[in-house]
């Protein structure tokens, strides 16, 4: 949590155009950290940082437009900001944008291939939710060739990060004979001298 003194310093840097400080001010206002919560003011600071190319700020703008936080809910604006962040490799934006296209959310284009591509990019960066989504796609053959081996691989990656859904899906695949549990033994065969 930011102190009042920290907020003053951050705000001064933000006013001078520091995009990371602008992002931080946006998050402080959004979450009420060290300052009174004000989602509308958060959007002002986030937009300033986003317009300078700050991918995290772009992601948060997309998120806020998705759910109507500090602004009117607007899926097209959310998509615009998620695209900008996703193009810079922001895994959260890639995942959320993938979800938009996976379902045709809010009247947006339904494009399962693009959704899988975006989930894969986020999953390869370690995003557990995207790994879990890919596990589902491979398990059920949604947008990809059904492949229980790949489903298990993605579920295992997500499960290792504590993703309960993926842990449950793995358990079901094992119980129903679609996959065999891997050897999780951590034996150390190194001879110590």
SETI-918443 format. One record per atom (N, C-alpha, C): z, y, x; residue number from 0. Coordinates in pm, 1 decimal. Each point is the difference from the previous one (the first is absolute). Layout:
N
PT         up      north       east   kolpa
PT          Z          Y          X     NUM
...
This chain:
193
PT         up      north       east   kolpa
PT        0.0     -118.4       84.7       0
PT        0.0      118.4      -84.7       0
PT        0.0      124.4       88.9       0
PT      -78.6       95.7      -36.8       1
PT      -13.7      123.5       76.4       1
PT      116.7       94.1      -30.1       1
PT       48.7       69.1      103.4       2
PT      103.8      100.5      -21.6       2
PT      -66.2      132.5      -36.1       2
PT       80.9       93.4      -47.0       3
PT      -53.4      131.4      -38.3       3
PT      -66.0       68.6      119.0       3
PT       61.3      -15.2      118.6       4
PT      -55.9       59.4      121.2       4
PT     -134.7      -64.8       34.2       4
PT       -4.9     -131.5       -9.4       5
PT     -125.3      -70.8       26.7       5
PT     -109.9       45.8      -95.2       5
PT       34.8       16.3     -127.4       6
PT      -98.0       42.3     -100.6       6
PT      -57.7      135.8       37.9       6
PT       84.5       91.2       44.6       7
PT      -48.3      133.6       39.5       7
PT      -98.6      -10.6      115.2       7
PT       32.7      -83.2       97.7       8
PT      -88.8      -17.8      115.5       8
PT     -131.9      -64.7      -42.2       8
PT        8.7      -99.9      -82.9       9
PT     -119.9      -68.7      -46.7       9
PT      -86.9       95.5      -81.2       9
PT       65.0       77.5      -87.0      10
PT      -74.8       93.6      -84.8      10
PT      -70.9      106.2       84.8      10
PT       65.6       46.7      104.4      11
PT      -61.6       98.9       88.7      11
PT     -124.6      -58.1       66.4      11
PT       11.9     -123.0       52.0      12
PT     -116.7      -66.2       61.1      12
PT     -109.4      -23.9     -103.8      12
PT       40.7      -35.3     -121.6      13
PT      -98.1      -24.2     -106.9      13
PT      -75.9      128.1      -32.6      13
PT       71.4      112.1       -5.8      14
PT      -64.8      128.7      -28.4      14
PT      -97.0       38.9      110.0      14
PT       27.8      -46.1      122.2      15
PT      -88.1       28.3      113.3      15
PT     -122.3      -92.4        1.3      15
PT       -4.9      -95.4      -93.3      16
PT     -117.6      -85.1      -12.9      16
PT       12.5     -139.2       57.2      16
PT      118.6      -40.6       42.6      17
PT       21.2     -134.7       53.8      17
PT      -10.3     -101.1     -114.9      17
PT     -104.3      -82.4        1.9      18
PT      -22.3      -92.2     -112.2      18
PT      110.3     -103.6      -14.7      18
PT       60.2      -43.9      110.1      19
PT      110.6      -95.7      -10.2      19
PT      123.6       64.4      -62.5      19
PT       24.5      126.0       31.8      20
PT      110.9       72.0      -62.4      20
PT      -29.1       24.8     -147.9      20
PT     -125.2       27.1      -32.8      21
PT      -38.6       18.0     -140.6      21
PT       22.0     -130.3      -77.6      21
PT      -39.1     -110.7       59.8      22
PT       24.6     -130.5      -61.0      22
PT      149.7      -19.1      -21.3      22
PT       77.8       27.2      102.5      23
PT      146.1      -18.3       -9.2      23
PT       58.6       87.6     -110.4      23
PT      -45.8      124.9      -10.8      24
PT       48.0       87.8     -107.8      24
PT      -36.2      -57.9     -136.1      24
PT     -121.8      -50.5      -10.3      25
PT      -42.2      -62.5     -125.3      25
PT       89.7     -116.4      -37.2      25
PT       32.7      -82.9       98.1      26
PT       86.1     -115.4      -26.4      26
PT      142.5       42.5      -32.5      26
PT       48.3      103.0       68.0      27
PT      134.4       50.4      -31.1      27
PT        7.1       49.7     -143.6      27
PT      -98.3       77.0      -41.5      28
PT       -3.0       49.2     -138.9      28
PT      -21.4     -114.4      -99.1      28
PT      -79.7      -96.9       37.8      29
PT      -29.3     -111.0      -89.7      29
PT      124.5      -85.9      -23.9      29
PT       79.0      -19.0      105.1      30
PT      114.4      -90.3       -7.7      30
PT      134.7       71.5       -9.9      30
PT       -1.7      132.9        7.0      31
PT      126.1       73.9       -3.6      31
PT       84.5      -22.8      123.4      31
PT      -62.7       -9.9      115.7      32
PT       70.5      -21.2      126.3      32
PT       30.8      133.5       66.9      32
PT      127.2       39.7       -3.0      33
PT       42.0      123.3       65.3      33
PT      -40.5      125.5      -74.7      33
PT      -58.8      -17.6     -114.8      34
PT      -50.6      111.3      -79.5      34
PT      -10.4      -49.2     -144.6      34
PT        3.7       91.6      -94.3      35
PT       -8.8      -40.8     -139.6      35
PT     -135.9      -64.2      -28.1      35
PT        2.4     -112.5      -68.5      36
PT     -123.0      -72.6      -33.9      36
PT      -90.4       88.1      -85.8      36
PT     -127.2        9.2       41.1      37
PT      -96.7       78.9      -74.4      37
PT     -138.9      -60.6       24.9      37
PT      -42.6      -93.8      -85.3      38
PT     -127.6      -67.7       22.3      38
PT     -121.2       93.7        3.0      38
PT        2.5      108.9      -76.0      39
PT     -113.4       93.9        1.2      39
PT      -12.0       68.3      136.3      39
PT      113.6       42.0       56.3      40
PT       -2.4       61.5      133.8      40
PT      -38.6     -104.2      104.0      40
PT       42.3     -123.0      -21.9      41
PT      -39.3     -108.5       90.6      41
PT     -151.8       -9.9        6.8      41
PT      -63.8        8.4     -115.4      42
PT     -146.6      -10.0       -4.0      42
PT      -66.6      112.1       78.0      42
PT       57.1      118.8       -3.0      43
PT      -56.0      113.4       75.6      43
PT        0.2      -32.6      149.2      43
PT      115.7      -46.2       49.9      44
PT       10.7      -30.6      142.7      44
PT      -86.2     -120.5       37.6      44
PT       -0.5     -101.6      -83.6      45
PT      -82.2     -117.8       28.6      45
PT     -148.2       35.6        4.7      45
PT      -43.0       85.5      -91.6      46
PT     -141.0       41.2       -2.8      46
PT      -36.5       75.6      127.8      46
PT       91.4       87.1       47.9      47
PT      -27.5       73.9      124.3      47
PT      -21.2      -96.8      116.1      47
PT       88.2      -99.4       10.7      48
PT      -12.6      -98.5      108.2      48
PT     -124.7      -86.5      -19.6      48
PT      -24.8      -41.0     -123.2      49
PT     -115.9      -85.2      -30.4      49
PT     -130.5       71.1       32.6      49
PT       -6.2      127.3      -30.5      50
PT     -121.9       77.6       28.1      50
PT      -26.0       13.9      149.0      50
PT      102.8      -23.1       81.1      51
PT      -18.0        0.8      145.4      51
PT      -32.2     -139.9       52.9      51
PT      -11.8      -96.9      -90.5      52
PT      -36.8     -134.7       40.9      52
PT      116.4      -93.7       23.1      52
PT      120.7       36.6      -40.6      53
PT      116.6      -85.8       18.4      53
PT       -9.4     -117.8      -98.2      53
PT      -21.4     -120.2       52.8      54
PT      -23.3     -118.4      -83.7      54
PT      119.9      -35.0      -87.2      54
PT      121.2       15.3       52.1      55
PT      118.0      -31.4      -82.2      55
PT       10.7       96.9     -116.6      55
PT      -27.9      126.6       23.1      56
PT        3.9       98.7     -108.2      56
PT     -108.3      -31.8     -102.5      56
PT     -116.7      -40.4       47.2      57
PT     -108.0      -37.6      -91.0      57
PT       42.6     -118.9      -86.1      57
PT       65.4      -97.4       62.5      58
PT       50.4     -114.8      -76.0      58
PT       98.7       45.6     -107.3      58
PT       96.1       83.6       37.2      59
PT      100.9       44.3      -97.3      59
PT      -61.7       82.4     -112.6      59
PT     -100.6       79.1       29.4      60
PT      -69.4       71.6     -107.5      60
PT      -64.0     -100.2      -95.7      60
PT      -66.2     -100.2       55.4      61
PT      -59.7     -103.7      -84.1      61
PT      104.5      -68.6      -86.1      61
PT      111.9      -32.7       60.5      62
PT      108.8      -66.7      -72.9      62
PT       52.9       89.7     -112.1      62
PT       23.8      125.7       32.3      63
PT       54.4       91.4     -100.7      63
PT      -98.0       23.7     -114.9      63
PT     -128.4        8.6       30.7      64
PT      -99.4       13.5     -107.2      64
PT       -9.5     -129.0      -82.4      64
PT       20.2     -114.1       64.0      65
PT       -4.7     -127.3      -72.2      65
PT      107.6       -5.0     -108.3      65
PT      118.9       46.6       34.7      66
PT      114.3      -14.3      -90.4      66
PT       45.4      130.7      -65.7      66
PT      -72.1      108.7       26.2      67
PT       35.6      127.4      -62.7      67
PT      129.4       58.1       52.7      67
PT       21.8       -7.6      128.8      68
PT      120.6       54.6       62.7      68
PT      -33.3      137.4       58.2      68
PT       53.3      103.4      -59.5      69
PT      -23.9      135.3       48.9      69
PT     -135.0       56.4      -37.8      69
PT      -76.1      -76.1      -73.1      70
PT     -134.1       41.2      -44.1      70
PT      -37.1      -86.0     -120.6      70
PT      -99.4       43.2      -71.5      71
PT      -49.7      -79.3     -111.6      71
PT      -63.6     -127.0       55.0      71
PT       27.3     -111.4      -63.8      72
PT      -59.5     -127.2       39.1      72
PT     -151.8       15.1       -1.3      72
PT      -65.2      -36.7      111.8      73
PT     -143.7       16.4       11.9      73
PT      -53.7     -107.3       94.9      73
PT      -54.8     -105.3      -55.9      74
PT      -44.8     -114.4       79.8      74
PT     -116.2       36.7       92.5      74
PT      -89.7       87.3      -44.1      75
PT     -111.0       41.3       87.2      75
PT       51.6       76.3      123.0      75
PT       99.0       86.5      -20.8      76
PT       59.9       70.8      115.0      76
PT       74.7      -97.6       88.8      76
PT       68.5      -96.1      -60.9      77
PT       69.7     -101.8       79.1      77
PT      -99.7      -76.6       86.1      77
PT     -110.3      -40.4      -60.5      78
PT     -103.2      -73.5       73.4      78
PT      -51.3       82.5      117.9      78
PT      -27.0      126.8      -23.9      79
PT      -52.0       88.8      105.0      79
PT       93.3        2.7      120.8      79
PT      128.9       17.6      -25.2      80
PT       95.7        9.9      110.6      80
PT       23.8     -135.4       64.8      80
PT        2.9     -106.8      -79.9      81
PT       14.1     -134.1       59.0      81
PT     -119.1      -31.1       90.4      81
PT     -119.6       37.1      -40.8      82
PT     -118.5      -25.1       82.8      82
PT       14.8       70.1      134.4      82
PT       41.0      126.8       -3.1      83
PT       15.0       74.7      125.7      83
PT      101.7      -67.4       92.2      83
PT      113.0      -42.4      -55.9      84
PT      103.5      -65.8       80.2      84
PT      -46.0     -137.9       46.3      84
PT      -65.0      -74.4      -88.3      85
PT      -47.2     -134.7       33.2      85
PT     -102.1        3.9      113.0      85
PT      -86.4      100.3       -1.6      86
PT     -101.0       13.2      106.0      86
PT       63.7       22.7      136.1      86
PT      123.9       50.2        0.3      87
PT       72.6       20.6      125.3      87
PT       88.8     -119.5       33.7      87
PT       -9.4     -105.6      -80.7      88
PT       73.9     -122.2       29.4      88
PT      137.8       -9.9      -62.3      88
PT       32.3       85.7      -95.4      89
PT      130.9       -6.6      -64.5      89
PT        5.3     -124.3      -89.5      89
PT       84.2      -96.6       37.0      90
PT        6.4     -128.3      -70.8      90
PT       45.5       16.0     -144.5      90
PT       94.7       89.5      -26.0      91
PT       45.8       20.7     -137.7      91
PT     -114.3       49.5      -88.8      91
PT      -77.8       92.7       52.7      92
PT     -113.6       52.7      -76.4      92
PT     -106.0     -108.0      -19.0      92
PT      -24.5      -79.5      103.5      93
PT      -98.1     -108.0      -11.9      93
PT       41.8      -97.2     -109.9      93
PT      127.9      -37.2        0.3      94
PT       50.5      -92.7     -101.5      94
PT      -11.8       59.3     -140.6      94
PT       46.0      123.8      -18.1      95
PT       -2.9       60.6     -133.6      95
PT     -142.9       22.2      -48.8      95
PT      -87.4       39.7       89.5      96
PT     -140.5       16.8      -34.9      96
PT      -61.5     -136.1      -35.7      96
PT       35.4     -101.4       76.5      97
PT      -44.6     -135.0      -31.3      97
PT       42.4      -41.9     -140.0      97
PT      122.6       35.1      -37.1      98
PT       50.3      -32.7     -133.2      98
PT      -78.0       74.7     -108.0      98
PT      -34.6      125.0       28.1      99
PT      -84.1       75.4      -94.0      99
PT     -129.4      -76.6      -28.0      99
PT      -68.2      -42.8      107.0     100
PT     -129.7      -64.0      -14.0     100
PT       11.0     -144.4      -50.0     100
PT      110.5      -64.5       31.7     101
PT       22.7     -137.3      -45.5     101
PT        5.9       -6.1     -152.9     101
PT       57.8      104.7      -57.9     102
PT       21.9       -1.8     -145.4     102
PT      -84.4      101.0      -77.0     102
PT      -71.0       87.9       71.9     103
PT      -70.5      107.6      -69.5     103
PT       99.9       97.9      -62.4     103
PT      111.9       17.8       66.6     104
PT      112.3       81.6      -45.1     104
PT      -46.2      137.1      -47.5     104
PT       47.2       40.0     -113.5     105
PT      -24.7      134.1      -51.6     105
PT     -146.2       33.0      -22.0     105
PT      -83.2     -101.9      -20.7     106
PT     -141.9       24.3      -22.3     106
PT      -80.9       10.5      127.7     106
PT       63.8      -24.0      115.4     107
PT      -74.9        2.3      125.6     107
PT      -88.1     -123.5        9.9     107
PT      -89.0        4.3       95.6     108
PT      -91.6     -109.2       26.8     108
PT       76.0     -129.6       25.0     108
PT      -41.9     -107.9      -65.5     109
PT       51.1     -133.8       30.3     109
PT      -88.7      -57.0      109.0     109
PT       57.8      -25.8      117.8     110
PT      -78.5      -52.6      111.4     110
PT       88.8      -96.2       78.8     110
PT       -5.3     -126.5      -36.4     111
PT       86.5     -100.3       61.6     111
PT      -26.5      -13.9      149.3     111
PT     -125.9       12.5       42.1     112
PT      -31.6      -13.1      142.5     112
PT       62.9      112.3       81.4     112
PT       -7.1      121.9      -51.8     113
PT       62.4      113.2       68.0     113
PT      151.7      -15.1       -0.3     113
PT       55.0      -48.8     -108.9     114
PT      144.8      -23.2       -6.9     114
PT       43.8      -98.8      107.2     114
PT      -71.7     -110.2       13.8     115
PT       33.7     -102.0      100.7     115
PT      -10.7       59.4      140.3     115
PT     -103.7       80.0       23.2     116
PT      -18.0       64.8      130.8     116
PT      119.4       90.7       32.5     116
PT       42.1       78.1      -97.4     117
PT      112.3       91.9       21.0     117
PT      131.4      -76.2       17.7     117
PT       21.8     -103.3      -81.4     118
PT      120.2      -82.3       16.6     118
PT        2.7      -63.4      138.9     118
PT     -115.7      -46.1       47.2     119
PT       -6.9      -63.3      131.2     119
PT       35.4       98.5      110.8     119
PT      -53.1      121.4       -9.5     120
PT       32.0      101.3      101.6     120
PT      149.6       28.0        3.7     120
PT       61.0       13.9     -116.5     121
PT      143.8       27.0       -6.5     121
PT       79.9     -121.7       46.5     121
PT      -42.8     -118.9      -41.5     122
PT       70.0     -123.3       36.7     122
PT       -2.7      -22.2      150.8     122
PT     -112.3       31.0       62.1     123
PT      -11.9      -17.1      145.3     123
PT       90.5       96.0       76.2     123
PT       44.5      105.5      -66.8     124
PT       95.9       92.5       60.5     124
PT      144.1      -43.8      -28.1     124
PT       16.0     -111.9      -71.1     125
PT      132.9      -51.9      -27.1     125
PT       57.2       37.6     -135.2     125
PT      -80.7       54.6      -89.9     126
PT       49.0       38.9     -132.1     126
PT       25.3     -126.3      -83.0     126
PT      127.3      -28.1      -27.9     127
PT       38.7     -124.3      -67.6     127
PT      -56.7      -10.5     -141.3     127
PT       -3.6      110.1      -72.4     128
PT      -55.7       -5.2     -136.3     128
PT     -147.0      -39.2        3.2     128
PT      -76.2       58.7       90.7     129
PT     -141.9      -33.2       10.8     129
PT      -18.3     -144.4       43.5     129
PT       85.4      -46.9       88.9     130
PT       -6.0     -139.7       41.7     130
PT       23.9      -91.1     -120.0     130
PT       95.9       36.8      -82.4     131
PT       30.9      -76.9     -119.8     131
PT     -116.9        1.9      -98.3     131
PT      -60.2      118.5      -18.8     132
PT     -115.9       10.7      -89.9     132
PT     -114.3      -88.3       48.5     132
PT      -24.3        0.7      131.6     133
PT     -106.4      -84.2       54.4     133
PT       31.9     -148.0      -19.1     133
PT      127.4      -35.3       14.2     134
PT       40.6     -137.6      -26.4     134
PT      -39.4      -41.5     -140.5     134
PT       25.2       86.9      -96.4     135
PT      -37.1      -27.8     -140.0     135
PT     -150.6      -14.7      -15.4     135
PT      -73.3       90.3       64.2     136
PT     -145.6       -4.9      -11.0     136
PT      -53.7     -131.5       53.8     136
PT       49.8      -42.8      116.3     137
PT      -47.2     -125.7       57.8     137
PT       50.0     -120.6      -78.3     137
PT      119.9        7.1      -50.8     138
PT       52.1     -111.9      -79.1     138
PT      -82.8      -22.3     -126.1     138
PT      -36.0      108.4      -66.6     139
PT      -69.1      -10.0     -128.1     139
PT     -151.7       20.0        8.2     139
PT      -51.2       30.7      118.8     140
PT     -144.0       21.7       14.7     140
PT      -46.8      127.5      -68.1     140
PT       77.8      105.5        9.5     141
PT      -34.8      128.5      -61.8     141
PT      -67.7       88.5      105.1     141
PT     -128.9       17.7      -12.8     142
PT      -74.8       84.3       92.5     142
PT      -30.2      -65.2      133.2     142
PT       52.0     -119.9       21.0     143
PT      -20.8      -75.6      123.5     143
PT      -12.3     -147.6      -37.3     143
PT      -50.4      -78.2       92.4     144
PT       -3.6     -144.9      -19.2     144
PT      144.1      -51.1       -2.3     144
PT       34.3      -82.6      -98.4     145
PT      135.7      -54.7       -6.4     145
PT       28.4      -77.7      127.9     145
PT      114.2       29.7       60.9     146
PT       34.7      -61.8      127.8     146
PT      152.2       -1.4       11.9     146
PT       58.8     -117.6      -27.0     147
PT      145.6       -9.8        3.6     147
PT       55.9       25.4      139.9     147
PT      -75.4      -37.5      101.3     148
PT       44.6       24.4      137.2     148
PT       16.1      148.8       27.9     148
PT      -98.9       79.3      -41.9     149
PT        9.3      145.5       20.0     149
PT      107.7       59.5      -90.1     149
PT       14.6      -54.7     -120.4     150
PT      106.4       47.6      -88.8     150
PT      134.9      -19.8       66.7     150
PT       21.5     -119.0       55.1     151
PT      126.6      -29.2       68.1     151
PT       20.0       93.3      118.9     151
PT     -106.1       21.5       75.9     152
PT        8.7       88.0      117.6     152
PT       48.3      140.0      -39.5     152
PT      -62.1       57.9     -104.8     153
PT       40.0      134.8      -41.9     153
PT      138.4       -0.2      -63.4     153
PT       29.7     -101.5      -80.3     154
PT      133.9       -7.4      -59.6     154
PT      106.8      -13.0      108.1     154
PT      -27.2      -79.3      103.1     155
PT       97.4      -17.0      107.6     155
PT       28.7      132.3       71.2     155
PT     -105.4       75.9       24.0     156
PT       19.1      129.4       66.9     156
PT       86.7       92.7      -84.7     156
PT      -27.2        2.6     -129.6     157
PT       79.4       85.8      -89.4     157
PT      141.5      -53.8      -15.1     157
PT       12.6     -131.2      -13.7     158
PT      131.6      -62.4      -17.3     158
PT       88.3       24.6      121.7     158
PT      -59.3       -0.9      118.4     159
PT       75.7       24.0      122.8     159
PT       60.6      139.9        3.2     159
PT      -56.7       90.7      -81.6     160
PT       52.6      136.3       -9.2     160
PT       95.6       15.5     -118.4     160
PT       33.0     -112.7      -64.8     161
PT       94.5        4.9     -110.4     161
PT      -62.6       18.3     -137.2     161
PT     -131.5      -11.5       -9.9     162
PT      -66.3       14.9     -128.9     162
PT       32.9     -122.0      -86.7     162
PT       86.3       20.3      -99.1     163
PT       50.9     -108.7      -82.7     163
PT     -110.9      -66.0      -81.0     163
PT      -92.1       78.8      -51.2     164
PT     -111.5      -55.8      -76.4     164
PT      -75.7     -101.5       85.3     164
PT      -31.3       36.1      123.5     165
PT      -74.3      -90.0       89.0     165
PT       82.9     -122.7       35.9     165
PT      130.0       17.9       16.5     166
PT       87.2     -114.3       26.9     166
PT       -6.3      -99.4     -116.2     166
PT        2.3       51.9     -122.2     167
PT       -6.9      -84.3     -118.8     167
PT     -135.8      -68.5      -10.8     167
PT     -107.1       75.0       26.0     168
PT     -134.7      -57.3       -6.7     168
PT      -15.9     -112.3      103.6     168
PT       52.7       20.4      120.4     169
PT       -6.4     -104.4      102.6     169
PT       73.8     -125.1      -46.6     169
PT      118.6       21.2      -52.4     170
PT       81.2     -111.5      -48.7     170
PT      -77.0      -79.1     -106.1     170
PT      -64.9       69.9      -91.5     171
PT      -78.0      -66.7     -105.0     171
PT     -119.8      -75.3       57.7     171
PT      -67.7       59.6       97.1     172
PT     -113.3      -69.2       62.1     172
PT       46.0     -127.4       70.3     172
PT      114.0        6.5       66.6     173
PT       53.5     -116.8       69.2     173
PT       41.4     -108.0     -101.7     173
PT       72.7       41.9     -102.7     174
PT       49.3      -95.0     -100.8     174
PT     -113.0      -68.7      -74.8     174
PT     -108.4       71.7      -22.3     175
PT     -112.6      -54.3      -75.4     175
PT     -104.2      -67.8       88.1     175
PT       28.5      -10.1      129.6     176
PT      -86.1      -74.6       90.0     176
PT     -126.2       70.9       45.9     176
PT       -9.2      131.7      -21.6     177
PT     -119.2       72.8       44.8     177
PT        7.0       38.9      147.0     177
PT      119.0       -9.4       54.9     178
PT       19.1       34.2      140.5     178
PT      124.4      -71.6       49.3     178
PT        5.4      -20.4      128.9     179
PT      117.4      -61.9       59.7     179
PT       75.6      105.8       77.8     179
PT      132.1       -0.6       -9.4     180
PT       77.3       97.5       77.5     180
PT      -30.2      -16.3      148.6     180
PT      -12.3      112.8       68.2     181
PT      -26.1       -7.2      144.1     181
PT      129.5      -32.9       70.8     181
PT      -13.2      -50.4      120.0     182
PT      118.0      -30.7       79.7     182
PT       59.2      131.6       47.0     182
PT      116.2       32.4      -51.6     183
PT       63.5      126.8       36.1     183
PT      104.6      -18.8      109.1     183
PT       -4.5     -115.3       65.9     184
PT       96.0      -27.5      106.2     184
PT      -16.3      102.4      111.2     184
PT      110.8       39.2       56.5     185
PT       -4.6       97.2      109.7     185
PT       48.8      -65.2      129.1     185
PT      -32.8     -127.6       16.8     186
PT       42.5      -70.0      121.2     186
PT      -56.6       70.4      121.9     186
PT       82.8        4.6      101.7     187
PT      -43.2       59.8      125.5     187
PT      -20.4     -112.0       98.8     187
PT     -124.9      -26.3       35.6     188
PT      -31.2     -109.2       92.2     188
PT       -1.2       44.6      145.6     188
PT       36.9      123.2       22.9     189
PT       -0.4       50.8      137.3     189
PT      115.8      -59.5       77.8     189
PT      -28.6      -48.5      118.2     190
PT      105.4      -55.0       85.7     190
PT       62.0      114.2       77.8     190
PT      130.5       11.7      -13.7     191
PT       71.4      105.3       72.9     191
PT       45.6      -54.6      133.3     191
PT      -18.6       73.8      103.9     192
PT       42.2      -43.9      132.8     192
PT      132.1       60.3       36.0     192
